[in-house]
Amino acid sequence: MFDFVLSLVGLVSGLVGALILAFSLNRIVEELVLAFESTDTTLEALISSQHVPKFTGMDRRLKAGLTSAKSRTNLGLILLAISFAFQLLALILQDGHS
């Protein structure tokens, strides 16, 4: 019974860790898309000799996004490692009872 609980805890922590990693990746991709779009807009304006838009605060926004994504990524990886440990322990305990 204890091995079942360990396995269940491992599965839940793995699921939560994977979801955190997915949200973290989504945040990084959103920030990169925003940076690419602003660069693309600036290049198009330079080529067509139009007024070049000035984007302010991009560096702070990218830095904040990467900082929060980094902490969430670390948390997600830790949860996945814990998940693996619980699953392995549950497997060892299950084999010991068989």
N, C-alpha and C positions, 0 to 999 in steps of 0.2 A: 504494500500500500504506500509506503514511504517513497519508493521509486516512482510510483505514479505521480505523486505530488511534486517530486523533483522534476519529472519530465514535463508536467503541466506548467510549473514555474518557468522552466527553461523555454518552453514554447511561447509563453506570454511575453517574457522578456525579449525573446528574439523578434516577435512581432512588433513590439513597441520600439525596439532598436531600429528595425528596418523602416518603420514609419517615420521615425525621427530623421533617419538618413535621407529618406525620400523628400521630406519637407526641406531639409537643409540643402539638398541638391537643387530643388526647385528655386529656392531663394538665390542661390549662386547663379543659376541660369537666367533668372529674371534680371539680375543686376548686369550680367554680361550682355544680354539682349539690349538693355537700355543704353549701355555704353556703346555698343555697335551701332544702334540707331542714331545716337547723337553724332557719332563720327561720320556716319553715312550722310546725315543731313548737312553737316558742315562741309564735307567734300563736294556734295552736289551744289551747294551754294557757291563754293569757290570756283568750280568748273563753269557754272553759268553766270559768273560775275554778278551775282545778286548780293544783297546784304547778308553777311555771314552772321548767323545767330550765335549768341554767346551763352553757353550753358554754364551756370554757376552751381556750386555745391555738389558736383558729380563726384569729386574725390572723397568728400565726407560721406556721401551716400554709399559709395562702393566700399569704403573702409568699414562703415557700420554694418553693412550687409555681410561682408566677409568675416567680421569679428563675431557676429551672432551665429553665422553658419558654422564657423570653426568650433565654437563651444557646443553647438548641437551635434556636430559631426563626432566630436570626441565622446559625448554622452551616448550617441547611437552605437559607436564602435565598442564602448565599454559594455553596453547592454547585450550586444551580440556575443562578446567574449564570455560574459556571465551565462548567457543562454547555452553556449557550447559547453561550458563547464558543468552546468546542471544536467544537460542531456547526457554527457559522458558519465557523470556520477550515477545518474539513474540507470544507465545501461550496465555499469559495473555492478551496482546493487542488484539489478534484475538477474544478471548472470550468476551472482552469488547465491541467490535463492532458488535457482532452477535445479 
